[in-house]
Amino acid sequence: MFASGGLILTVAESALARAGPQVYYHVTMPPWTNKVSRVVLGAVLTACTVGIVQADPAATHCDEDTRCQALRNFFLRYQSPLEKFALVFVQTAGKHRLDWRLMPAISMVETSGGKHGTPGNIFGWNSGRTRFQTIEAGILFVAGRFAGSPIYAGRTAMGILEKYNPAKKAYPPKVTKFMLEMSLAPVD
């Protein structure tokens, strides 16, 4: 939301925005606003529409990283709402020295890629009882635990999976199936 001098501009992405860079604007202006305010608003909306001002700067960074592109395409194939977090997944994995495919694959097994489960908890963390403020907060928290907790730290992706859900022997193969869909690189 952008507010200035009584002008309120709400920018919201539609679910249809996945098909292209469509952004819908709802503008509420008090009746006393003058013509200059309306012209300035029109210029701002035009700049956003033609791409001079980008609403999603992360998208351009994702275009420069083949892992991010692969992850975004993977989520789009499954119609997952997590496609907009592809860059967050890749950057967070890099920061914590994790396989970039691990956490997205866990999210597919646990919540069908963020379609089901506890709000913000796309990993089924703490048997799905933990609520994270946002999906991004959940990604950052779980990656931090994988990298820093004595239970997971220093383990390979397979080692993390064996500890993440030790009661189910079929769990690692389910996750690695999704990891290999993202990239055919071997899973350690």
CNS distance restraints for C-alpha pairs under 8 A (distance, minus, plus):
assign (resid   1 and name CA) (resid   8 and name CA) 7.06 0.50 0.50
assign (resid   1 and name CA) (resid   9 and name CA) 5.62 0.50 0.50
assign (resid   1 and name CA) (resid  10 and name CA) 4.54 0.50 0.50
assign (resid   1 and name CA) (resid  11 and name CA) 6.32 0.50 0.50
assign (resid   2 and name CA) (resid   7 and name CA) 7.93 0.50 0.50
assign (resid   2 and name CA) (resid   8 and name CA) 5.88 0.50 0.50
assign (resid   2 and name CA) (resid   9 and name CA) 5.01 0.50 0.50
assign (resid   2 and name CA) (resid  10 and name CA) 6.47 0.50 0.50
assign (resid   3 and name CA) (resid   7 and name CA) 5.41 0.50 0.50
assign (resid   3 and name CA) (resid   8 and name CA) 4.57 0.50 0.50
assign (resid   3 and name CA) (resid   9 and name CA) 6.24 0.50 0.50
assign (resid   4 and name CA) (resid   8 and name CA) 6.78 0.50 0.50
assign (resid   6 and name CA) (resid  29 and name CA) 7.10 0.50 0.50
assign (resid   6 and name CA) (resid  30 and name CA) 6.79 0.50 0.50
assign (resid   7 and name CA) (resid  27 and name CA) 7.94 0.50 0.50
assign (resid   7 and name CA) (resid  28 and name CA) 6.66 0.50 0.50
assign (resid   7 and name CA) (resid  29 and name CA) 5.28 0.50 0.50
assign (resid   7 and name CA) (resid  30 and name CA) 7.07 0.50 0.50
assign (resid   8 and name CA) (resid  27 and name CA) 6.28 0.50 0.50
assign (resid   8 and name CA) (resid  28 and name CA) 5.59 0.50 0.50
assign (resid   8 and name CA) (resid  29 and name CA) 6.57 0.50 0.50
assign (resid   9 and name CA) (resid  25 and name CA) 7.25 0.50 0.50
assign (resid   9 and name CA) (resid  26 and name CA) 6.33 0.50 0.50
assign (resid   9 and name CA) (resid  27 and name CA) 5.00 0.50 0.50
assign (resid   9 and name CA) (resid  28 and name CA) 6.68 0.50 0.50
assign (resid  10 and name CA) (resid  25 and name CA) 6.15 0.50 0.50
assign (resid  10 and name CA) (resid  26 and name CA) 5.49 0.50 0.50
assign (resid  10 and name CA) (resid  27 and name CA) 6.51 0.50 0.50
assign (resid  11 and name CA) (resid  23 and name CA) 7.14 0.50 0.50
assign (resid  11 and name CA) (resid  24 and name CA) 6.33 0.50 0.50
assign (resid  11 and name CA) (resid  25 and name CA) 5.10 0.50 0.50
assign (resid  11 and name CA) (resid  26 and name CA) 6.71 0.50 0.50
assign (resid  12 and name CA) (resid  23 and name CA) 6.49 0.50 0.50
assign (resid  12 and name CA) (resid  24 and name CA) 5.88 0.50 0.50
assign (resid  12 and name CA) (resid  25 and name CA) 6.69 0.50 0.50
assign (resid  13 and name CA) (resid  17 and name CA) 6.19 0.50 0.50
assign (resid  13 and name CA) (resid  22 and name CA) 7.21 0.50 0.50
assign (resid  13 and name CA) (resid  23 and name CA) 5.22 0.50 0.50
assign (resid  13 and name CA) (resid  24 and name CA) 6.30 0.50 0.50
assign (resid  14 and name CA) (resid  22 and name CA) 7.41 0.50 0.50
assign (resid  14 and name CA) (resid  23 and name CA) 6.76 0.50 0.50
assign (resid  14 and name CA) (resid  24 and name CA) 6.94 0.50 0.50
assign (resid  16 and name CA) (resid  20 and name CA) 7.82 0.50 0.50
assign (resid  16 and name CA) (resid  22 and name CA) 7.61 0.50 0.50
assign (resid  17 and name CA) (resid  21 and name CA) 5.83 0.50 0.50
assign (resid  17 and name CA) (resid  22 and name CA) 4.93 0.50 0.50
assign (resid  17 and name CA) (resid  23 and name CA) 6.81 0.50 0.50
assign (resid  23 and name CA) (resid  49 and name CA) 7.60 0.50 0.50
assign (resid  29 and name CA) (resid  33 and name CA) 6.76 0.50 0.50
assign (resid  33 and name CA) (resid  37 and name CA) 6.30 0.50 0.50
assign (resid  33 and name CA) (resid  38 and name CA) 7.48 0.50 0.50
assign (resid  34 and name CA) (resid  38 and name CA) 6.75 0.50 0.50
assign (resid  35 and name CA) (resid  39 and name CA) 6.23 0.50 0.50
assign (resid  36 and name CA) (resid  40 and name CA) 6.17 0.50 0.50
assign (resid  37 and name CA) (resid  41 and name CA) 6.14 0.50 0.50
assign (resid  38 and name CA) (resid  42 and name CA) 6.10 0.50 0.50
assign (resid  39 and name CA) (resid  43 and name CA) 6.26 0.50 0.50
assign (resid  40 and name CA) (resid  44 and name CA) 6.30 0.50 0.50
assign (resid  41 and name CA) (resid  45 and name CA) 6.19 0.50 0.50
assign (resid  42 and name CA) (resid  46 and name CA) 6.06 0.50 0.50
assign (resid  43 and name CA) (resid  47 and name CA) 6.09 0.50 0.50
assign (resid  44 and name CA) (resid  48 and name CA) 6.27 0.50 0.50
assign (resid  45 and name CA) (resid  49 and name CA) 6.07 0.50 0.50
assign (resid  46 and name CA) (resid  50 and name CA) 6.14 0.50 0.50
assign (resid  47 and name CA) (resid  51 and name CA) 6.11 0.50 0.50
assign (resid  47 and name CA) (resid  52 and name CA) 4.98 0.50 0.50
assign (resid  47 and name CA) (resid  53 and name CA) 5.59 0.50 0.50
assign (resid  48 and name CA) (resid  52 and name CA) 5.98 0.50 0.50
assign (resid  48 and name CA) (resid  53 and name CA) 4.71 0.50 0.50
assign (resid  48 and name CA) (resid  54 and name CA) 6.09 0.50 0.50
assign (resid  48 and name CA) (resid  55 and name CA) 7.15 0.50 0.50
assign (resid  49 and name CA) (resid  53 and name CA) 7.86 0.50 0.50
assign (resid  56 and name CA) (resid  60 and name CA) 7.77 0.50 0.50
assign (resid  57 and name CA) (resid  61 and name CA) 6.98 0.50 0.50
assign (resid  58 and name CA) (resid  62 and name CA) 6.14 0.50 0.50
assign (resid  58 and name CA) (resid  87 and name CA) 6.83 0.50 0.50
assign (resid  59 and name CA) (resid  63 and name CA) 6.37 0.50 0.50
assign (resid  59 and name CA) (resid  87 and name CA) 7.93 0.50 0.50
assign (resid  60 and name CA) (resid  64 and name CA) 6.91 0.50 0.50
assign (resid  61 and name CA) (resid  65 and name CA) 6.98 0.50 0.50
assign (resid  61 and name CA) (resid  87 and name CA) 7.67 0.50 0.50
assign (resid  62 and name CA) (resid  66 and name CA) 7.73 0.50 0.50
assign (resid  62 and name CA) (resid  68 and name CA) 5.29 0.50 0.50
assign (resid  62 and name CA) (resid  69 and name CA) 6.14 0.50 0.50
assign (resid  62 and name CA) (resid  86 and name CA) 7.57 0.50 0.50
assign (resid  62 and name CA) (resid  87 and name CA) 5.80 0.50 0.50
assign (resid  63 and name CA) (resid  68 and name CA) 7.33 0.50 0.50
assign (resid  63 and name CA) (resid  69 and name CA) 6.22 0.50 0.50
assign (resid  65 and name CA) (resid  69 and name CA) 6.33 0.50 0.50
assign (resid  66 and name CA) (resid  70 and name CA) 6.05 0.50 0.50
assign (resid  67 and name CA) (resid  71 and name CA) 6.09 0.50 0.50
assign (resid  67 and name CA) (resid  90 and name CA) 7.08 0.50 0.50
assign (resid  67 and name CA) (resid 100 and name CA) 7.74 0.50 0.50
assign (resid  68 and name CA) (resid  72 and name CA) 6.03 0.50 0.50
assign (resid  68 and name CA) (resid  86 and name CA) 5.57 0.50 0.50
assign (resid  68 and name CA) (resid  87 and name CA) 5.64 0.50 0.50
assign (resid  68 and name CA) (resid  90 and name CA) 6.21 0.50 0.50
assign (resid  69 and name CA) (resid  73 and name CA) 6.12 0.50 0.50
assign (resid  69 and name CA) (resid  86 and name CA) 7.81 0.50 0.50
assign (resid  70 and name CA) (resid  74 and name CA) 6.01 0.50 0.50
assign (resid  70 and name CA) (resid 182 and name CA) 6.09 0.50 0.50
assign (resid  70 and name CA) (resid 183 and name CA) 7.64 0.50 0.50
assign (resid  71 and name CA) (resid  75 and name CA) 6.23 0.50 0.50
assign (resid  71 and name CA) (resid  83 and name CA) 7.30 0.50 0.50
assign (resid  71 and name CA) (resid  86 and name CA) 5.83 0.50 0.50
assign (resid  71 and name CA) (resid 101 and name CA) 7.85 0.50 0.50
assign (resid  71 and name CA) (resid 182 and name CA) 6.25 0.50 0.50
assign (resid  72 and name CA) (resid  76 and name CA) 6.16 0.50 0.50
assign (resid  72 and name CA) (resid  83 and name CA) 4.81 0.50 0.50
assign (resid  72 and name CA) (resid  84 and name CA) 7.26 0.50 0.50
assign (resid  72 and name CA) (resid  86 and name CA) 5.48 0.50 0.50
assign (resid  73 and name CA) (resid  77 and name CA) 6.17 0.50 0.50
assign (resid  73 and name CA) (resid  83 and name CA) 7.56 0.50 0.50
assign (resid  74 and name CA) (resid  78 and name CA) 6.74 0.50 0.50
assign (resid  74 and name CA) (resid  83 and name CA) 7.97 0.50 0.50
assign (resid  74 and name CA) (resid 181 and name CA) 7.57 0.50 0.50
assign (resid  74 and name CA) (resid 182 and name CA) 6.22 0.50 0.50
assign (resid  75 and name CA) (resid  79 and name CA) 6.05 0.50 0.50
assign (resid  75 and name CA) (resid  80 and name CA) 5.02 0.50 0.50
assign (resid  75 and name CA) (resid  81 and name CA) 7.45 0.50 0.50
assign (resid  75 and name CA) (resid  82 and name CA) 6.43 0.50 0.50
assign (resid  75 and name CA) (resid  83 and name CA) 5.11 0.50 0.50
assign (resid  75 and name CA) (resid 113 and name CA) 7.30 0.50 0.50
assign (resid  76 and name CA) (resid  80 and name CA) 5.94 0.50 0.50
assign (resid  76 and name CA) (resid  83 and name CA) 6.22 0.50 0.50
assign (resid  78 and name CA) (resid 113 and name CA) 7.76 0.50 0.50
assign (resid  80 and name CA) (resid 112 and name CA) 7.60 0.50 0.50
assign (resid  80 and name CA) (resid 113 and name CA) 5.35 0.50 0.50
assign (resid  80 and name CA) (resid 114 and name CA) 6.55 0.50 0.50
assign (resid  80 and name CA) (resid 115 and name CA) 6.67 0.50 0.50
assign (resid  81 and name CA) (resid 113 and name CA) 7.17 0.50 0.50
assign (resid  81 and name CA) (resid 114 and name CA) 6.38 0.50 0.50
assign (resid  81 and name CA) (resid 115 and name CA) 7.01 0.50 0.50
assign (resid  82 and name CA) (resid  86 and name CA) 6.92 0.50 0.50
assign (resid  82 and name CA) (resid 113 and name CA) 6.43 0.50 0.50
assign (resid  82 and name CA) (resid 114 and name CA) 6.32 0.50 0.50
assign (resid  85 and name CA) (resid  89 and name CA) 6.27 0.50 0.50
assign (resid  85 and name CA) (resid 136 and name CA) 7.48 0.50 0.50
assign (resid  86 and name CA) (resid  90 and name CA) 6.33 0.50 0.50
assign (resid  87 and name CA) (resid  91 and name CA) 5.97 0.50 0.50
assign (resid  88 and name CA) (resid  92 and name CA) 5.83 0.50 0.50
assign (resid  88 and name CA) (resid 136 and name CA) 7.21 0.50 0.50
assign (resid  88 and name CA) (resid 139 and name CA) 7.87 0.50 0.50
assign (resid  89 and name CA) (resid  93 and name CA) 6.04 0.50 0.50
assign (resid  89 and name CA) (resid 100 and name CA) 6.80 0.50 0.50
assign (resid  89 and name CA) (resid 103 and name CA) 7.34 0.50 0.50
assign (resid  89 and name CA) (resid 104 and name CA) 7.18 0.50 0.50
assign (resid  89 and name CA) (resid 139 and name CA) 7.01 0.50 0.50
assign (resid  90 and name CA) (resid  94 and name CA) 6.23 0.50 0.50
assign (resid  90 and name CA) (resid 100 and name CA) 5.36 0.50 0.50
assign (resid  91 and name CA) (resid  95 and name CA) 6.17 0.50 0.50
assign (resid  92 and name CA) (resid  96 and name CA) 6.27 0.50 0.50
assign (resid  92 and name CA) (resid 139 and name CA) 7.68 0.50 0.50
assign (resid  92 and name CA) (resid 140 and name CA) 6.68 0.50 0.50
assign (resid  92 and name CA) (resid 143 and name CA) 6.92 0.50 0.50
assign (resid  93 and name CA) (resid  97 and name CA) 5.74 0.50 0.50
assign (resid  93 and name CA) (resid  98 and name CA) 4.73 0.50 0.50
assign (resid  93 and name CA) (resid  99 and name CA) 6.30 0.50 0.50
assign (resid  93 and name CA) (resid 100 and name CA) 5.10 0.50 0.50
assign (resid  93 and name CA) (resid 143 and name CA) 6.89 0.50 0.50
assign (resid  94 and name CA) (resid  98 and name CA) 6.26 0.50 0.50
assign (resid  94 and name CA) (resid  99 and name CA) 7.81 0.50 0.50
assign (resid  94 and name CA) (resid 100 and name CA) 7.01 0.50 0.50
assign (resid  96 and name CA) (resid 143 and name CA) 6.67 0.50 0.50
assign (resid  96 and name CA) (resid 144 and name CA) 6.93 0.50 0.50
assign (resid  96 and name CA) (resid 147 and name CA) 5.71 0.50 0.50
assign (resid  97 and name CA) (resid 147 and name CA) 7.44 0.50 0.50
assign (resid  98 and name CA) (resid 102 and name CA) 7.38 0.50 0.50
assign (resid  98 and name CA) (resid 143 and name CA) 7.86 0.50 0.50
assign (resid  98 and name CA) (resid 147 and name CA) 7.52 0.50 0.50
assign (resid  98 and name CA) (resid 156 and name CA) 7.93 0.50 0.50
assign (resid  98 and name CA) (resid 157 and name CA) 7.29 0.50 0.50
assign (resid  99 and name CA) (resid 157 and name CA) 6.50 0.50 0.50
assign (resid 100 and name CA) (resid 104 and name CA) 7.83 0.50 0.50
assign (resid 101 and name CA) (resid 105 and name CA) 6.06 0.50 0.50
assign (resid 101 and name CA) (resid 179 and name CA) 5.27 0.50 0.50
assign (resid 101 and name CA) (resid 182 and name CA) 6.84 0.50 0.50
assign (resid 101 and name CA) (resid 183 and name CA) 7.96 0.50 0.50
assign (resid 102 and name CA) (resid 106 and name CA) 6.25 0.50 0.50
assign (resid 102 and name CA) (resid 157 and name CA) 6.56 0.50 0.50
assign (resid 102 and name CA) (resid 175 and name CA) 7.62 0.50 0.50
assign (resid 102 and name CA) (resid 176 and name CA) 7.96 0.50 0.50
assign (resid 102 and name CA) (resid 179 and name CA) 6.48 0.50 0.50
assign (resid 103 and name CA) (resid 107 and name CA) 6.20 0.50 0.50
assign (resid 103 and name CA) (resid 123 and name CA) 7.62 0.50 0.50
assign (resid 103 and name CA) (resid 139 and name CA) 7.81 0.50 0.50
assign (resid 103 and name CA) (resid 143 and name CA) 7.82 0.50 0.50
assign (resid 104 and name CA) (resid 108 and name CA) 6.41 0.50 0.50
assign (resid 104 and name CA) (resid 113 and name CA) 7.30 0.50 0.50
assign (resid 104 and name CA) (resid 179 and name CA) 7.99 0.50 0.50
assign (resid 105 and name CA) (resid 109 and name CA) 6.53 0.50 0.50
assign (resid 105 and name CA) (resid 113 and name CA) 7.98 0.50 0.50
assign (resid 105 and name CA) (resid 175 and name CA) 5.37 0.50 0.50
assign (resid 105 and name CA) (resid 176 and name CA) 7.24 0.50 0.50
assign (resid 105 and name CA) (resid 178 and name CA) 5.26 0.50 0.50
assign (resid 105 and name CA) (resid 179 and name CA) 5.63 0.50 0.50
assign (resid 106 and name CA) (resid 110 and name CA) 6.01 0.50 0.50
assign (resid 106 and name CA) (resid 123 and name CA) 6.02 0.50 0.50
assign (resid 106 and name CA) (resid 175 and name CA) 5.78 0.50 0.50
assign (resid 107 and name CA) (resid 111 and name CA) 5.55 0.50 0.50
assign (resid 107 and name CA) (resid 112 and name CA) 6.45 0.50 0.50
assign (resid 107 and name CA) (resid 113 and name CA) 4.99 0.50 0.50
assign (resid 107 and name CA) (resid 114 and name CA) 6.45 0.50 0.50
assign (resid 107 and name CA) (resid 122 and name CA) 5.27 0.50 0.50
assign (resid 107 and name CA) (resid 123 and name CA) 4.80 0.50 0.50
assign (resid 107 and name CA) (resid 124 and name CA) 7.69 0.50 0.50
assign (resid 108 and name CA) (resid 112 and name CA) 4.27 0.50 0.50
assign (resid 108 and name CA) (resid 113 and name CA) 4.12 0.50 0.50
assign (resid 108 and name CA) (resid 114 and name CA) 7.25 0.50 0.50
assign (resid 108 and name CA) (resid 175 and name CA) 7.78 0.50 0.50
assign (resid 108 and name CA) (resid 178 and name CA) 7.49 0.50 0.50
assign (resid 109 and name CA) (resid 113 and name CA) 7.41 0.50 0.50
assign (resid 109 and name CA) (resid 174 and name CA) 6.92 0.50 0.50
assign (resid 109 and name CA) (resid 175 and name CA) 6.38 0.50 0.50
assign (resid 110 and name CA) (resid 117 and name CA) 7.94 0.50 0.50
assign (resid 110 and name CA) (resid 122 and name CA) 6.89 0.50 0.50
assign (resid 110 and name CA) (resid 123 and name CA) 5.58 0.50 0.50
assign (resid 110 and name CA) (resid 124 and name CA) 5.49 0.50 0.50
assign (resid 111 and name CA) (resid 115 and name CA) 5.87 0.50 0.50
assign (resid 111 and name CA) (resid 116 and name CA) 4.85 0.50 0.50
assign (resid 111 and name CA) (resid 117 and name CA) 5.64 0.50 0.50
assign (resid 111 and name CA) (resid 122 and name CA) 5.69 0.50 0.50
assign (resid 111 and name CA) (resid 123 and name CA) 6.73 0.50 0.50
assign (resid 111 and name CA) (resid 124 and name CA) 6.99 0.50 0.50
assign (resid 112 and name CA) (resid 116 and name CA) 6.45 0.50 0.50
assign (resid 113 and name CA) (resid 122 and name CA) 6.99 0.50 0.50
assign (resid 114 and name CA) (resid 121 and name CA) 7.99 0.50 0.50
assign (resid 114 and name CA) (resid 122 and name CA) 5.06 0.50 0.50
assign (resid 116 and name CA) (resid 122 and name CA) 7.82 0.50 0.50
assign (resid 117 and name CA) (resid 121 and name CA) 6.80 0.50 0.50
assign (resid 117 and name CA) (resid 122 and name CA) 6.74 0.50 0.50
assign (resid 117 and name CA) (resid 124 and name CA) 7.14 0.50 0.50
assign (resid 117 and name CA) (resid 128 and name CA) 6.84 0.50 0.50
assign (resid 118 and name CA) (resid 122 and name CA) 7.30 0.50 0.50
assign (resid 118 and name CA) (resid 124 and name CA) 7.64 0.50 0.50
assign (resid 118 and name CA) (resid 128 and name CA) 6.04 0.50 0.50
assign (resid 118 and name CA) (resid 129 and name CA) 7.04 0.50 0.50
assign (resid 118 and name CA) (resid 130 and name CA) 7.38 0.50 0.50
assign (resid 118 and name CA) (resid 131 and name CA) 6.23 0.50 0.50
assign (resid 119 and name CA) (resid 131 and name CA) 5.91 0.50 0.50
assign (resid 119 and name CA) (resid 132 and name CA) 6.82 0.50 0.50
assign (resid 119 and name CA) (resid 133 and name CA) 7.89 0.50 0.50
assign (resid 119 and name CA) (resid 134 and name CA) 7.68 0.50 0.50
assign (resid 119 and name CA) (resid 135 and name CA) 7.85 0.50 0.50
assign (resid 120 and name CA) (resid 131 and name CA) 5.92 0.50 0.50
assign (resid 120 and name CA) (resid 132 and name CA) 4.72 0.50 0.50
assign (resid 120 and name CA) (resid 133 and name CA) 6.13 0.50 0.50
assign (resid 120 and name CA) (resid 134 and name CA) 4.86 0.50 0.50
assign (resid 120 and name CA) (resid 135 and name CA) 4.32 0.50 0.50
assign (resid 120 and name CA) (resid 136 and name CA) 7.80 0.50 0.50
assign (resid 120 and name CA) (resid 137 and name CA) 7.64 0.50 0.50
assign (resid 120 and name CA) (resid 138 and name CA) 6.13 0.50 0.50
assign (resid 121 and name CA) (resid 125 and name CA) 6.52 0.50 0.50
assign (resid 121 and name CA) (resid 128 and name CA) 6.76 0.50 0.50
assign (resid 121 and name CA) (resid 130 and name CA) 6.64 0.50 0.50
assign (resid 121 and name CA) (resid 131 and name CA) 5.80 0.50 0.50
assign (resid 121 and name CA) (resid 132 and name CA) 5.87 0.50 0.50
assign (resid 121 and name CA) (resid 135 and name CA) 6.59 0.50 0.50
assign (resid 121 and name CA) (resid 138 and name CA) 5.94 0.50 0.50
assign (resid 122 and name CA) (resid 135 and name CA) 7.03 0.50 0.50
assign (resid 122 and name CA) (resid 138 and name CA) 7.37 0.50 0.50
assign (resid 123 and name CA) (resid 128 and name CA) 7.55 0.50 0.50
assign (resid 124 and name CA) (resid 128 and name CA) 4.11 0.50 0.50
assign (resid 124 and name CA) (resid 129 and name CA) 7.62 0.50 0.50
assign (resid 125 and name CA) (resid 129 and name CA) 7.03 0.50 0.50
assign (resid 125 and name CA) (resid 130 and name CA) 6.25 0.50 0.50
assign (resid 125 and name CA) (resid 142 and name CA) 7.80 0.50 0.50
assign (resid 126 and name CA) (resid 130 and name CA) 5.88 0.50 0.50
assign (resid 132 and name CA) (resid 137 and name CA) 6.17 0.50 0.50
assign (resid 132 and name CA) (resid 138 and name CA) 5.43 0.50 0.50
assign (resid 133 and name CA) (resid 137 and name CA) 6.37 0.50 0.50
assign (resid 133 and name CA) (resid 138 and name CA) 7.63 0.50 0.50
assign (resid 134 and name CA) (resid 138 and name CA) 6.43 0.50 0.50
assign (resid 135 and name CA) (resid 139 and name CA) 6.30 0.50 0.50
assign (resid 136 and name CA) (resid 140 and name CA) 6.21 0.50 0.50
assign (resid 137 and name CA) (resid 141 and name CA) 6.04 0.50 0.50
assign (resid 138 and name CA) (resid 142 and name CA) 6.05 0.50 0.50
assign (resid 139 and name CA) (resid 143 and name CA) 6.07 0.50 0.50
assign (resid 140 and name CA) (resid 144 and name CA) 6.08 0.50 0.50
assign (resid 141 and name CA) (resid 145 and name CA) 6.28 0.50 0.50
assign (resid 142 and name CA) (resid 146 and name CA) 6.16 0.50 0.50
assign (resid 143 and name CA) (resid 147 and name CA) 6.17 0.50 0.50
assign (resid 144 and name CA) (resid 148 and name CA) 5.79 0.50 0.50
assign (resid 144 and name CA) (resid 149 and name CA) 7.72 0.50 0.50
assign (resid 145 and name CA) (resid 149 and name CA) 5.00 0.50 0.50
assign (resid 145 and name CA) (resid 152 and name CA) 7.21 0.50 0.50
assign (resid 145 and name CA) (resid 153 and name CA) 7.80 0.50 0.50
assign (resid 146 and name CA) (resid 151 and name CA) 7.94 0.50 0.50
assign (resid 146 and name CA) (resid 152 and name CA) 5.06 0.50 0.50
assign (resid 146 and name CA) (resid 153 and name CA) 5.85 0.50 0.50
assign (resid 146 and name CA) (resid 160 and name CA) 7.23 0.50 0.50
assign (resid 147 and name CA) (resid 152 and name CA) 6.59 0.50 0.50
assign (resid 147 and name CA) (resid 153 and name CA) 4.79 0.50 0.50
assign (resid 147 and name CA) (resid 154 and name CA) 7.03 0.50 0.50
assign (resid 148 and name CA) (resid 152 and name CA) 7.15 0.50 0.50
assign (resid 148 and name CA) (resid 153 and name CA) 5.17 0.50 0.50
assign (resid 149 and name CA) (resid 153 and name CA) 5.43 0.50 0.50
assign (resid 151 and name CA) (resid 163 and name CA) 7.28 0.50 0.50
assign (resid 152 and name CA) (resid 159 and name CA) 7.57 0.50 0.50
assign (resid 152 and name CA) (resid 160 and name CA) 5.58 0.50 0.50
assign (resid 152 and name CA) (resid 163 and name CA) 7.16 0.50 0.50
assign (resid 155 and name CA) (resid 159 and name CA) 5.09 0.50 0.50
assign (resid 155 and name CA) (resid 160 and name CA) 5.85 0.50 0.50
assign (resid 156 and name CA) (resid 160 and name CA) 6.18 0.50 0.50
assign (resid 156 and name CA) (resid 188 and name CA) 5.76 0.50 0.50
assign (resid 157 and name CA) (resid 161 and name CA) 6.22 0.50 0.50
assign (resid 157 and name CA) (resid 187 and name CA) 6.88 0.50 0.50
assign (resid 157 and name CA) (resid 188 and name CA) 5.83 0.50 0.50
assign (resid 158 and name CA) (resid 162 and name CA) 6.20 0.50 0.50
assign (resid 158 and name CA) (resid 172 and name CA) 6.85 0.50 0.50
assign (resid 158 and name CA) (resid 187 and name CA) 7.11 0.50 0.50
assign (resid 158 and name CA) (resid 188 and name CA) 5.83 0.50 0.50
assign (resid 159 and name CA) (resid 163 and name CA) 6.53 0.50 0.50
assign (resid 160 and name CA) (resid 164 and name CA) 5.87 0.50 0.50
assign (resid 161 and name CA) (resid 165 and name CA) 6.44 0.50 0.50
assign (resid 161 and name CA) (resid 166 and name CA) 7.80 0.50 0.50
assign (resid 161 and name CA) (resid 171 and name CA) 7.43 0.50 0.50
assign (resid 161 and name CA) (resid 172 and name CA) 5.57 0.50 0.50
assign (resid 162 and name CA) (resid 166 and name CA) 5.36 0.50 0.50
assign (resid 162 and name CA) (resid 169 and name CA) 7.88 0.50 0.50
assign (resid 162 and name CA) (resid 171 and name CA) 7.90 0.50 0.50
assign (resid 162 and name CA) (resid 172 and name CA) 6.59 0.50 0.50
assign (resid 165 and name CA) (resid 171 and name CA) 6.73 0.50 0.50
assign (resid 170 and name CA) (resid 174 and name CA) 6.54 0.50 0.50
assign (resid 171 and name CA) (resid 175 and name CA) 6.47 0.50 0.50
assign (resid 172 and name CA) (resid 176 and name CA) 6.04 0.50 0.50
assign (resid 173 and name CA) (resid 177 and name CA) 6.02 0.50 0.50
assign (resid 174 and name CA) (resid 178 and name CA) 6.98 0.50 0.50
assign (resid 175 and name CA) (resid 179 and name CA) 6.39 0.50 0.50
assign (resid 176 and name CA) (resid 180 and name CA) 6.07 0.50 0.50
assign (resid 176 and name CA) (resid 187 and name CA) 6.98 0.50 0.50
assign (resid 177 and name CA) (resid 181 and name CA) 6.48 0.50 0.50
assign (resid 178 and name CA) (resid 182 and name CA) 6.60 0.50 0.50
assign (resid 179 and name CA) (resid 183 and name CA) 6.51 0.50 0.50
assign (resid 179 and name CA) (resid 184 and name CA) 7.90 0.50 0.50
assign (resid 179 and name CA) (resid 187 and name CA) 7.63 0.50 0.50
assign (resid 180 and name CA) (resid 184 and name CA) 4.86 0.50 0.50
assign (resid 180 and name CA) (resid 185 and name CA) 6.94 0.50 0.50
assign (resid 180 and name CA) (resid 186 and name CA) 7.63 0.50 0.50
assign (resid 180 and name CA) (resid 187 and name CA) 7.74 0.50 0.50
